Every structure is written in C-alpha cells, then in structure tokens.
Amino acid sequence: MSRHERRMQKSRTREALLAAARDLIAEGCPVTVADAAARARISKATAYRYFSDPGSMAAEAGLAIAVLPYEEIVAGAATPRERVRAVSLYFLDLSLAHERAFRQFVARALDASLAVDPPRFQRGARRIPMFERALEGTGLAAAERSALVLALTAATGSEAMIALFDIGSADPETARRTVVTIADALLDRFLGGGAGERLSPGTA
C-alpha cells in the first residue's frame, strides 16, 4: 500500500469514527470512544489510536463542517502554483466562515494534548493530502515534497487565522493576502518561478 493509500485509509477510519460520534450526539447519548468504535464497527484499540479523549472526539464531531472535494477546490486551477493557492485559501476561508467553532475546537484539542507527555494531539489533517495532490507533476523528490507540504500546512487554516488575527491584528482580507504571500514564497523556495521549474542547488 502506498503512502497516499495509507493516508486515505486513515482518513476514512477517522471520518467513520466522527460520523458515529455525531450520531451519538444527535441521539442525546454520551460520546465515548468505545461507543463510537462499536457503532462504526472499528476495534476499540484502533479507535483509541485516533482519539484517546472522548471530549476531543466530541469537539471535532461537533465541528460538522463539510469540506469540499479536492476537485471542486482546485477547479479552474491550471498549474501546481494555482492549485496550492486554491487549497491554502480554501482552508483559511473555511476557518474564517466558522471562526467561533474552529476556536472552540482548537481549545479542546489543546486541552486534550496535555493528557500525554510530550503534549500532542493528532488531528484529521485533511489539508495534507490536498497539498500533496496539488503538487503532483512538479518533479520534487519525496523528501522535498514532504517538507513543502509540511510548511504549507502550517501556513493556513485555523492556526494561521488565530496567529494573524490575535497577534498580527489582521483583518480577513489582509489574512487572505498573507496566506497567498506565504504560499508563493514557499513555492518559490522549492520550485522556482514557475510550476515545475526547480531552483538550482545553492540558489535558495
């Protein structure tokens, strides 16, 4: 199984657990990892690898915001650069449109992260496979592409929104321009001036 296939399998498992948790919430039942696992027909051991804390599971399940398919997000984008911009702006705009819900989720996730040492909370990371797909055809080596995806991941979504609003005092339009500026700077670092145009060694 390829890395992409493993990531997609993990994503499907996580979404199944969250769907089960949402069903429990809708029925007025307490949300536990074990009950969600049973309803999703997933082993408890597997479920606890995704959610060790029922509170964080309930928080993420409550953030029932539909994410558009990749194909819709990048519709009309002809180059890897345009696709990366589209994905970056989409996840920032999603956070802007549901700011309160995302702030509540981030707060719960941070609380859950303190239950382990070192503090850590594994989230769904739906933007990662989208950035990976957006960079197809660039000719980047696997290690370089992973490094670029990681950098892009840190520069959008609710985390970027909170940093830009709370620390940078940015307004929404400034936040959007900043996210594009960062995405372009990262693409220039790894790809050069055009999609697939690689920087020569020592020019970065």
C-alpha positions as CSV (number, residue, x, y, z in Angstrom):
1,M,0.0,0.0,0.0
2,S,1.4,3.4,-1.0
3,R,1.8,6.3,1.4
4,H,-1.1,8.1,-0.2
5,E,-3.3,5.0,0.1
6,R,-2.4,4.6,3.8
7,R,-3.2,8.2,4.4
8,M,-6.6,7.9,2.7
9,Q,-7.4,4.7,4.7
10,K,-6.6,6.6,8.0
11,S,-8.8,9.5,6.8
12,R,-11.7,7.1,6.2
13,T,-11.3,5.5,9.6
14,R,-11.2,8.8,11.3
15,E,-14.3,10.1,9.4
16,A,-16.2,6.9,10.3
17,L,-15.5,7.4,14.0
18,L,-16.5,11.1,13.8
19,A,-19.7,10.1,12.0
20,A,-20.5,7.6,14.7
21,A,-19.8,10.3,17.4
22,R,-22.2,12.7,15.6
23,D,-24.9,10.1,15.6
24,L,-24.4,9.6,19.4
25,I,-24.7,13.4,19.9
26,A,-27.8,13.6,17.7
27,E,-29.4,10.9,19.8
28,G,-28.5,12.6,23.1
29,C,-26.2,9.8,24.1
30,P,-22.9,10.3,25.9
31,V,-20.0,10.3,23.5
32,T,-17.3,7.7,24.4
33,V,-14.5,6.4,22.2
34,A,-15.7,2.8,22.8
35,D,-19.3,3.5,21.8
36,A,-18.2,5.4,18.7
37,A,-15.9,2.5,17.8
38,A,-18.7,-0.1,18.2
39,R,-21.1,1.9,16.1
40,A,-18.5,2.4,13.4
41,R,-17.5,-1.3,13.6
42,I,-14.0,-0.4,14.3
43,S,-11.9,-2.0,17.1
44,K,-11.5,-0.1,20.3
45,A,-7.7,-0.4,20.0
46,T,-7.8,1.2,16.6
47,A,-10.2,3.9,17.8
48,Y,-8.0,4.9,20.7
49,R,-5.1,5.4,18.3
50,Y,-7.2,8.2,16.7
51,F,-8.9,9.6,19.8
52,S,-7.6,9.0,23.3
53,D,-10.0,11.6,24.8
54,P,-13.8,11.5,24.3
55,G,-14.0,15.3,24.8
56,S,-11.8,16.0,21.9
57,M,-13.7,13.4,19.8
58,A,-17.0,15.2,20.6
59,A,-15.5,18.6,19.9
60,E,-14.3,17.5,16.4
61,A,-17.5,15.7,15.7
62,G,-19.4,18.8,16.7
63,L,-17.4,20.7,14.1
64,A,-19.5,19.1,11.5
65,I,-18.4,21.4,8.6
66,A,-18.4,19.8,5.2
67,V,-15.2,20.1,3.3
68,L,-15.5,20.3,-0.4
69,P,-13.8,17.6,-2.6
70,Y,-10.4,18.4,-3.8
71,E,-11.6,18.6,-7.4
72,E,-14.0,21.4,-6.6
73,I,-11.5,23.3,-4.5
74,V,-9.0,23.4,-7.4
75,A,-11.5,23.7,-10.3
76,G,-10.0,26.1,-12.9
77,A,-6.5,26.0,-11.4
78,A,-4.2,25.1,-14.3
79,T,-0.8,24.9,-12.5
80,P,0.6,23.5,-9.2
81,R,1.1,27.0,-8.0
82,E,-2.6,27.9,-8.7
83,R,-3.7,24.6,-7.1
84,V,-1.7,25.3,-3.9
85,R,-3.0,28.8,-3.7
86,A,-6.6,27.5,-4.0
87,V,-6.1,24.9,-1.3
88,S,-4.4,27.4,1.0
89,L,-7.2,30.0,0.6
90,Y,-9.9,27.4,0.9
91,F,-8.8,26.2,4.4
92,L,-8.3,29.7,5.6
93,D,-11.7,30.8,4.3
94,L,-13.3,27.8,5.9
95,S,-11.9,28.9,9.3
96,L,-13.0,32.5,8.7
97,A,-16.5,31.4,7.9
98,H,-16.7,29.3,11.1
99,E,-14.4,31.2,13.3
100,R,-16.1,30.5,16.7
101,A,-16.5,26.8,16.0
102,F,-12.8,26.4,15.0
103,R,-11.6,28.4,18.0
104,Q,-13.6,26.1,20.3
105,F,-12.2,23.0,18.6
106,V,-8.6,24.3,18.8
107,A,-9.1,25.0,22.5
108,R,-10.5,21.5,23.1
109,A,-7.6,19.9,21.1
110,L,-5.0,21.8,23.1
111,D,-6.6,20.7,26.3
112,A,-6.6,17.1,25.1
113,S,-2.9,17.4,24.1
114,L,-1.9,18.0,27.7
115,A,-3.1,14.5,28.6
116,V,0.1,13.0,27.2
117,D,3.8,13.7,27.5
118,P,5.1,15.3,25.4
119,P,1.8,17.2,24.7
120,R,0.4,16.0,21.4
121,F,-3.0,15.7,19.7
122,Q,-3.3,14.1,16.3
123,R,-5.9,15.8,14.2
124,G,-7.5,14.9,10.9
125,A,-5.1,16.9,8.7
126,R,-7.4,17.0,5.6
127,R,-5.3,19.7,4.0
128,I,-2.2,17.5,3.8
129,P,-3.4,15.1,1.1
130,M,-4.8,18.0,-0.8
131,F,-1.5,19.8,-0.9
132,E,0.2,16.5,-1.9
133,R,-2.2,16.2,-4.9
134,A,-1.8,19.9,-5.7
135,L,2.0,19.3,-6.1
136,E,1.7,16.4,-8.4
137,G,3.8,16.9,-11.6
138,T,6.3,19.2,-10.0
139,G,9.2,16.8,-10.1
140,L,10.0,17.3,-6.5
141,A,11.7,14.4,-4.7
142,A,9.7,12.8,-2.0
143,A,11.6,14.4,0.9
144,E,11.3,17.9,-0.7
145,R,7.7,17.5,-1.4
146,S,7.0,16.3,2.2
147,A,8.9,19.4,3.5
148,L,7.0,21.7,1.3
149,V,3.6,20.1,2.3
150,L,4.5,20.5,6.0
151,A,5.4,24.2,5.5
152,L,2.2,24.9,3.6
153,T,0.2,23.0,6.2
154,A,1.5,25.4,8.9
155,A,0.6,28.5,6.9
156,T,-3.2,28.2,6.6
157,G,-6.3,27.1,8.4
158,S,-7.4,27.9,11.9
159,E,-3.9,28.2,13.2
160,A,-2.9,30.8,10.7
161,M,-6.2,32.6,11.3
162,I,-5.6,32.8,15.0
163,A,-2.0,34.0,14.6
164,L,-2.9,36.6,12.0
165,F,-5.9,37.9,13.9
166,D,-4.8,37.7,17.5
167,I,-1.1,38.5,17.1
168,G,-0.9,40.4,13.8
169,S,-4.3,42.3,14.3
170,A,-5.0,41.5,10.6
171,D,-8.4,41.9,9.0
172,P,-9.8,39.0,6.9
173,E,-8.6,40.4,3.5
174,T,-5.1,41.0,4.9
175,A,-5.1,37.5,6.3
176,R,-6.0,36.1,2.9
177,R,-3.3,38.1,1.1
178,T,-0.8,37.0,3.7
179,V,-1.6,33.3,3.2
180,V,-1.1,33.7,-0.5
181,T,2.2,35.5,0.0
182,I,3.5,32.7,2.3
183,A,2.4,30.0,-0.2
184,D,4.1,31.8,-3.1
185,A,7.3,32.3,-1.1
186,L,7.4,28.6,-0.2
187,L,6.7,27.6,-3.8
188,D,9.5,29.9,-5.0
189,R,11.8,28.3,-2.5
190,F,11.1,24.8,-3.7
191,L,10.0,25.2,-7.3
192,G,11.4,28.4,-8.6
193,G,9.5,30.9,-10.7
194,G,7.1,28.6,-12.4
195,A,5.2,25.4,-11.7
196,G,7.7,22.6,-12.0
197,E,10.7,25.0,-12.5
198,R,13.2,23.8,-10.0
199,L,15.7,26.0,-8.2
200,S,19.3,25.1,-8.9
201,P,21.4,24.0,-5.9
202,G,22.7,26.8,-3.8
203,T,20.2,29.4,-5.2
204,A,17.7,29.2,-2.4
